[in-house]
């Protein structure tokens, strides 16, 4: 049986467990267009965003299995659309962690009054993510062709995905 | 006759003329999803990006008629796609300033080895911009529906536009 886990707001003292999840994802360079050489300090600043943004973890007891952040996609006349990112720990994939983080994000966005969620850079070969978002109602607005250089597959597209709330 | 102007790299001492152009655009809230209450300091930090990004002005003698900035759209596996923004001074619109800034940006992106340019938030009711970019070969990958709250027209779409280089 998979470990029972729950999604909750991240705390500063979760960072030592969040950072290895992020580092593993960005050095793999298969699913996020982030700098693979990003320092831990830059990652912390970029991920642990202050309110009104929000950061969550999926945790089983004291063990962090995944993390997400979420925020207004743009300021001013674009501030009614949310965006966010989520990552699951390698050892926790396929166990519903991504789904739980995403449904929590959707609930937060709806409760916060956002009209939609936009994911601007979903790697098209990341089929677990694409299928997860589609199963939750996201559609693909378009794909930036070859916008992501996958270390194994070469240039692949970045989907712009969208969920009306 | 329109004044003769040329596009050149911006200098720090252009800022007193760049800021009114930006302020006019963002307080109008019709063409850019920027915070209309943005401070001059934040605008300067956000617009006058350091190398390897680049900032330009279209100037007629000492008079700034428009400005652009340009940079890698994403880091890491996405760093081969450029992006940028451009604004023309109100009194200089319809005189080719936007076209000159865009063609200069395209030349820079090509010379810098970028594979494409992505504009991620072109307000669909900004028809001069849409027509300009289309005339230079940009296509629309998709439109985020209602992602921009226009003060007169209500919710309008943000086009994601793309030029292969």
Interface residues (C-beta under 8 A of the other chain):
Chain A: X26 X29 X32 X33 X34 X35 X36 X38 X73 X74 X75 X76 X77 X78 X79 X80 X81 X115 X116 X118 X120 X121 X140 X141 X142 X143 X144 X145 X146 X147 X148 X149 X150 X151 X155 X158 X160 X162 X164
Chain B: X26 X29 X32 X33 X34 X35 X36 X38 X73 X74 X75 X76 X77 X78 X79 X80 X81 X115 X116 X118 X120 X121 X140 X141 X142 X143 X144 X145 X146 X147 X148 X149 X150 X151 X155 X158 X160 X162 X164
